[in-house]
Amino acid sequence: MKTKLFLAFLLVFILKAGTMSAQSNGTVLEDGGSGPYKAIMTEVAGFAEHTVFAPQDLSKFSAKNPLPVLVWGNGGCANSPRGHEKFLNEIASYGYLVLATGTMPKEGAPRGMGGMGGSQSRAEQQVESMDWAFAQNADKNSPYYQKIDTKNICVSGMSCGGLQALVNCFDQRVTSIMICNSGLLNNGGGSMMGGMPSVPKEKLQDIHCPIIYILGGESDIAYANGMDDFKRIEKQPAIAVNLPVGHGGTYNQPNGGEFAIVARAWLDWQLKGDKDASKMFVGDNPAILQRKDWTIQKNAKVK
């Protein structure tokens, strides 16, 4: 009897240890971020070419308090979120599951946005992220079992990753879109380089959920394309905000800088229904205008 009890205890311990290791076998950035749920960046077995940013302690989440999902594509068509990790880690620390395209950044790896000299990402990796989130939420053996809010998914990305998001945003599982330093190319939907997809501008009329463009002002090489996109979207709420920092944004700044603050307000509003967060964007004097150098434009659907 004692042997059976010991073996049962040992099995429970192993299972718990396995669940914890899914979160602990990773890298903690900037003390886990500034949010209330200290985050960790991990690679997950069976989920190749993806990086997961999530709260370290998943016990805080449940079917009644699940993690909304941010699906992210990288600048430069890079197959690693290197250069975006502070930004993504910060968002995760506020109670989000962030699924980034590409292998986990390694210490000492080049920090540039470009994918030159390495493997390039594929737009389909964002679809794989959504598939994985649904599968994990339904898997009783997953540490994320019934802890993922699959009804609230934002597809997003920077530059090339933003174009990938604009390819995937028509997926009916997507409930919000966040395009950073990006916009559809004015070339009939063609691609400028491998891994950088596009769709015809006319497809913007088929967007089925709210969308925001976070741009770096007129010096951002994606400014014209992004603003042109914004002006074409009439059927769904659309917002364009600009901070004059150029194409590189503020991703590498501590905790992702200003872009992370504005992005999180959008996500809190759209994915968590946070009315206070909506004040960043709505009304005659939105809170974003109280932040240094930001500007905002909204279409008639934004209430």
N, C-alpha and C positions, 0 to 999 in steps of 0.2 A: 504494500500500500504506500509506504513512504517513497519507494522508488518511483511509483506512478505519479505521486504528487510532485516529486522533484522534477520529473520529466515534463509534466504539464507546466510547472512554473518556468522551466527552462525554455519551453516552446513559446510561452507568452513573452518572455524576456527577449528572445530572438526576434519575434515578430515586431515588438515595440522598437527594438534597436534598429531593425531594418527600416521602419517608418521614419525614425529620427535621422538615420543616415541619409535618407533621400533629401533632407533639408540641410544637414550639417556638412556634407561633403562638397563644399563649395568655397566661394570667396566672399568675405564680408567687405564691402566698400564703404568708406566714409562713415564708419561706425554704424552701418546699417541704414543710413539715411536719416532725415530729420523727422520723419513721421512716427506715429505711435506704435507701428508694427515693424520692428527692425528687420530689414530685408537681407537676403543672401542671394548671390548669383551662383547658379549651379548648371551642370550638365546632367542629363538624365539618361540612363541606359535605355536603349530602344527608341530614343528620340534624337536621332543623329542630325547634325547640322542645325541645331536649335539651342538657344540659351534661355534658361528660365530664371526670372527674377521674381521672388515671392517672399512674403513674411517668413521669418525663421520659425516662429511658433504657430503652426497651423491649428492648434487646439482652440484658438480664438475664433475660428470660423466653422460654419455649419450650414445646413440647408436653410436655416432661418437667417443666417448672416454670411452669405457666400461671397467669394472673391469675384468681382467683375474682371473681364479679360481685356488686356491691351495687346493686340497683335502688331509687331513692329518689323519694318524693313529698313535696311541700312543705307546710308549715303554711299555713293560711288559703286553701287551694286556689290559692296563688300559682303563676303560670306562669313562675317563675324561682326558683332555689335561693338567692336573696339572703337572708342571715340564717342559712343553714345551711352556707355555703361553707367556713368554717374546720373544722367538724366533718367534712365530706365529704373535704376535702383531706387532713386528718390520717389518715383511714382509708386513702385511696389511697396515702399515703406508706409504708404497711406492706405494699404488694404486692397492691393490689386495683384492679380496674376499677370505678369508681363511675359509674353512669349516672343522672343526676338529671333529673327532669322540668323542662322550661322553658328559656327562653333564658338564656345566660350572664350573670351579674351584671356590670353595668358600674360602673366607678368613679364614685362620687358618687350612685349610684341609692339610693333609700330602702331602709333596712335592715330595715324591719318585716316581720313574717311574713305580714301580710294580703294578700289578692289584690284588695282593694277598689280601684277606680279604674283597674285594669289588667285584662288578660285573665286568665281563670281556666283552670286546668289541667283535664285530662280523665284519668279513670282509665285510659283506653286508652293513654295515653302510656307507662305502665309496661310494657304488653305490647309496644309499639313498641321499648322499650329491650331487652327480651329478644330480640325478632326481630333487632334490629340486631347484638347480640352474637353470635348464631349466624351471621349472614351475614358479619360481619367475620372471624370465626374460620375460615370456609371460603373466603374470598376471597384468592387468591394475591397480589393487588395491594394488599392492606390491610397497614398496619404492624402490625396485630393478628393476622395470619395465623398460626394454630396457636399463639397465645399466650394464648387465653382459655379458662378452665376452665368450659365450658358445663355440666358435671355438678355444679357447685357455685354455685348462685345463691340469694341472699337477697333477698326483696322486703321493702321497708321504707318508712317514712315517718313524718312528724310530724303530729299532729292530723288535718286533712283528708287529708293524704298517707298517714297511717296507715289511714284508712278506705279510701282507694284501694288500699292494699296488701291490706287484708282482702277487698276485692272480687277482687283478682287472685291471691291466695295459693293458690287451688284449681288454678291452672295446674300441670300435672304437671312442668314444667321447674323449678319452685321447689323448693328443697331445705331452705330455712330461712326463717323469718319473724321480723321484728323490728319491733314496733309501739311507737312513741315518742309519749308524751303523747296517747294516743288509745284508743278502744275503740268497739265497735259501739253505736249509739244504741238506746235502749229505746223505739222507736216502731214496731216491726213491720217495720223495714227501710226506712222512708221517709227522705227527705233534708230537712235543715233549710235548705239554701241551694244555689244552683246550683254544680255542681262537687263537692259533698260527697256522695258516694254512701254507701250502706249496704246491708247484707244482713240478713236475719232472724238473730237470735241462734242459732236452731236449726242454721244452716249451720256453726257452729263445730265441730259433731260431724264434719264432713266434712274437716277439716284433716288433711293427710296427712304432715306433717313437723314437727319441733320448732319451738316458738314462744316468744319472750320479749316481755314488756311492760316497757318502761322508762318509768317514770312520775315525776311531780314531787311526789309526796306528796299529802296530803289537800287541799291548797290548789290542786292542779291540777284544772281544770274537767273534765278527762277521767278523773280518778282513779276515780270510781264506775263509769263504763262499762268502763274497762280492767280493773279488779279483778273486775267481774262477768263479763267475758269469760273471764278467767283461771280463775275458779272453775268455769266450765262445760266446760272442755276436759279430757277424761278419757282419750282414746284415744292422744294423742301427748304427748311431754314438753312441759311448759309451766312457765315461770318468770315471776314478776312481781317486779321490783326497783323500789324507790322511793328517791328523794333529795328531801328537802323544799325544792325550789327553785321550785315552782309550774309553771304550764303552759309557760313560756318555756324551760325546760331550761337547759342550759349551752352551747348551740351557738355563741353569739357570744363565749365566753371564749377565751383563747389556746389554740390547738390543739383547740378544741371542748370543753375542760374535762372534768369527770368523766364526762359522758355518752359522750364519745368513747372514754375508757379502758375503760369497761364494754362499750360496743358492740363495740369491737375484740376484747375477750376472747371475746365471744359468736361473732363471725365467725371468729376464729382457731380456736376449738373446733369450730364447726359446718362451716365451709367448708374448713379446712385440717387438721382432725383433730388439733389441737395439744392434747395431754393436759395440759400445764402450764396452758394457758389455761382448761381446764375447771375447774381448781381455784378459779377466781373464783366458781363457782356450786355445785359439788358437794361432798358430804361434810357432816359435822355442823358444821363450822366453816369455811364457805367464805370465800375471801379477800376477798370484797366486804364482809364484816362487819368487816374490819380497816380499811376505808376510812371516813372520817368521815361519819356520819349515814345511811349506806345501810342499807336493810332488804331482806330477800328472802323470798319464799314460793315453794314448789315443789310440783308435784303428784307423785303416786306413780310416774309414768313416768320421772322424772329420776333417772338413776343416776350 
